[in-house]
């Protein structure tokens, strides 16, 4: 997403910043992380995130009001996010069968899903194992 002059765009900066993270970030956390790179306005971050979302490069984790890099920007299936309530880790999964089931369900009711995302909250395996050893 480099600009016409070959310089990195704000969207490039946001995407690279998100790739360096281990957890999803809010737009304001992204802004704070990019201030040293000349990104100084929340509107700039939001525009970059919308551009990345439209391009299928990032996901918005609705329940966390946070953003994360898409693990496979070429997929068309419904992403499923496991969100650990203990450590805050998020894991993305994609399952073609689940996407087919969602499509079939929607076809029954005549509903047209435009941005299907599933979020599952609980405890990741590492946090469950840690709590069992205490």
C-alpha positions in Angstrom: 0.0 0.0 0.0 2.9 2.4 -0.6 1.9 5.7 -2.0 2.6 7.0 -5.5 5.9 8.4 -4.5 7.0 5.1 -3.0 6.6 6.3 0.6 4.7 4.3 3.2 1.1 5.4 3.6 -0.6 5.7 7.0 -2.4 2.4 6.2 1.1 0.8 5.7 2.2 2.1 9.1 -0.9 0.9 10.8 -0.7 -2.5 9.3 3.0 -2.9 10.2 2.3 -1.7 13.7 -0.5 -4.3 14.1 1.7 -7.0 12.8 4.3 -6.4 15.5 1.6 -6.8 18.3 0.7 -10.0 20.2 -2.8 -8.8 20.9 -5.5 -6.7 19.2 -5.2 -2.9 19.7 -7.8 -0.1 20.0 -7.5 2.7 17.5 -6.1 5.0 20.3 -3.5 2.4 21.2 -2.5 2.3 17.6 -2.3 6.1 17.5 -0.1 6.1 20.6 2.2 3.5 19.1 2.6 5.5 15.8 3.0 9.1 17.1 6.8 8.8 16.6 6.1 7.9 12.9 4.1 11.1 12.3 0.6 9.8 12.9 -0.9 12.4 15.2 -4.7 12.2 14.7 -7.3 9.6 15.6 -9.1 10.3 12.3 -5.9 9.3 10.4 -5.9 6.0 12.2 -9.6 5.4 11.7 -9.3 6.1 7.9 -6.3 3.8 7.6 -8.2 1.0 9.5 -11.3 1.4 7.3 -9.0 1.2 4.2 -7.3 -2.0 5.6 -10.7 -3.5 6.6 -12.1 -2.9 3.1 -9.0 -4.6 1.6 -9.5 -7.6 3.9 -6.1 -7.0 5.7 -7.5 -6.4 9.3 -10.4 -7.5 11.4 -12.3 -5.5 14.0 -12.9 -7.5 17.2 -16.3 -6.0 18.1 -16.5 -7.0 21.7 -13.0 -5.6 22.4 -13.4 -2.5 20.2 -10.0 -3.5 18.9 -8.2 -4.3 15.6 -6.0 -7.2 14.5 -4.3 -8.4 11.4 -6.2 -10.9 9.3 -4.4 -14.3 9.4 -5.4 -15.1 5.8 -6.5 -12.1 3.8 -7.4 -14.4 0.8 -10.1 -16.3 2.6 -13.8 -15.7 2.1 -15.0 -17.8 5.1 -16.4 -16.4 8.3 -13.6 -15.7 10.8 -14.0 -17.2 14.3 -12.2 -15.5 17.1 -11.4 -17.2 20.4 -10.9 -14.4 23.0 -9.2 -15.4 26.3 -10.8 -13.5 29.1 -7.8 -14.1 31.3 -4.7 -13.1 29.2 -6.5 -11.2 26.5 -5.1 -13.3 23.7 -7.1 -13.7 20.5 -6.8 -16.6 18.0 -8.4 -16.5 14.6 -9.8 -19.6 13.0 -11.4 -20.1 9.6 -13.6 -23.1 8.8 -15.2 -23.5 5.4 -17.9 -25.8 6.8 -19.0 -23.2 9.3 -19.2 -20.6 6.6 -21.4 -23.0 4.6 -23.7 -23.5 7.6 -24.0 -19.8 8.2 -24.9 -19.3 4.5 -27.5 -22.1 4.7 -29.0 -20.6 7.8 -29.2 -17.2 6.2 -30.7 -18.6 3.1 -33.5 -20.1 5.1 -34.5 -16.7 6.5 -33.6 -14.7 3.4 -31.0 -12.8 5.4 -27.9 -11.5 3.6 -24.9 -11.4 5.9 -22.5 -8.7 4.8 -19.7 -9.1 7.4 -20.1 -12.3 9.4 -17.8 -12.7 12.3 -18.0 -15.0 15.3 -16.4 -14.2 18.7 -16.1 -16.8 21.4 -15.0 -15.7 24.9 -13.5 -18.1 27.4 -10.0 -19.3 28.5 -7.2 -20.3 26.2 -5.4 -23.6 26.8 -2.4 -22.0 28.4 -4.5 -20.0 30.9 -6.5 -23.1 31.7 -3.3 -25.1 32.3 -1.9 -22.4 34.5 -5.0 -22.3 36.6 -4.9 -26.1 37.1 -1.3 -26.1 38.4 -2.0 -23.5 41.1 
